[in-house]
């Protein structure tokens, strides 16, 4: 093999998952989700999330999550609610774990 043909080949680190997903996408039988299907799925998920946010959490967890979703930092939430920042972290983590258990089935 001369130096010209050797330069055509190079080693590239490629993720195995990428290779496997590429094989699926190249298949004539591959059917990916359309944008409409994905949007419908996300709408159903958002609806479930809203319901659980208002019905499955304790009142204090609701307050903390509402303020988190408004973009407040834990320190600001602690000042608003009159509790310590560590307590805000505990409420937030417990609410997230509860929602994760309810939504991921």
Secondary structure, DSSP 8 states (H G I E B T S, - for coil): --HHHHTT-------HHHHHHHHHHHSTT-----HHHHHHHHHHHHHHHHHHHHHTS-HHHHHHHHHHHTT--HHHHHHHHTS-HHHHHHHHHHHHHHHHHHH--
